[in-house]
Amino acid sequence: MAVGARSGHGEPEDRPEQLAEPSVGSAGSAAETPSAGASAEMKDQTLERPDGGPGGGDPGDDGASDVKKPRSFWKELPLLIGIALLLALLIKTFLVQAFSIPSDSMQDTLQRGDRVLVDKLTPWFGAEPERGEVVVFHDPGGWLDSTEAPEPNVAQKFLSFIGLMPSSEEKDLIKRVIAVGGDTVECKKGGSVQINGKALNEKSYIFPGNTACDDEPFGPITVPDGRIWVMGDHRQNSLDSRYHQELPGHGTVSTDEVVGRAIVIAWPLDRLSTLPVPDTFDQKGLNAAAVATAGAPAVLGVAGAVPLVFWRRRRLTGGRTAG
């Protein structure tokens, strides 16, 4: 037994034949359970995969096919241009639009060649043009019949469509609103423009050396509701409401024809500025006559109703006394 013990201890612990041919009883566990060295190797393979997935892939696969490569700039450029054009079209339709000044009728406020931005948003919320505002409006009919617009090229048509250039096909005008619906406006030779009996001080915007209306006096004219009376700041060089009184509307413009209010001179950059309403249109009492006229029917109605109420009360009281 001592010999057997010595021979047993003298044998190697891991014999090659035992590693190569496991016992039948342990065959299942040997097939399912990897050795420590194999586990470490699989772990190393797992860490080396760029996508962080489990190991066991193709030995030659480095994971590069699983990473989504970003598009090149040139492939995305058409998409970016398309989005920019869509935004420009939406802005032109609902927010602001650029217009070019083609004449001298609004000097010195606006010069020929100026680019102005027109607010098209507020009219969508029911805002009406107000006195003193500079507005762009479509030709009411007959104002620009003698004016021939140059034929635009393809590039001009495209830029006009997206709002980066004014439309050369539509006949639009730009003037200052002098009076609105319900106002009575007039101007006598040698005098000033008057609204509801109040004289305007137009020195801040009228062209230097011009008179208020000496070339074409007018009025008094009562502007119908929903219409405006417009005049150019260069009075002696402006075919405005004064010169179209023989047409339907008698020189006034429907508010439905108004594109929007010009709010800023955007180009050239050395003329960048806003277009505020002159202070003279904020003077007290300018609305007094218009308000009184608008309230006249209500006042007359009350005045007529009072005698009827007293007559009815007297009749009812007399009937009860006699009974």
Salt bridges, closest charged atoms under 4 A:
GLU17 OE2 - ARG15 NE 3.62
ASP51 OD2 - ARG49 NH2 3.11
ASP104 OD2 - ARG112 NH2 3.28
ASP114 OD2 - ARG271 NH2 2.81
GLU133 OE2 - ARG261 NH1 3.67
ASP172 OD1 - HIS138 ND1 2.58
ASP183 OD2 - ARG131 NE 2.69
GLU202 OE2 - ARG235 NH2 2.62
ASP215 OD1 - ARG242 NH1 2.99
ASP233 OD2 - ARG176 NH2 2.80
ASP240 OD1 - ARG242 NE 2.78
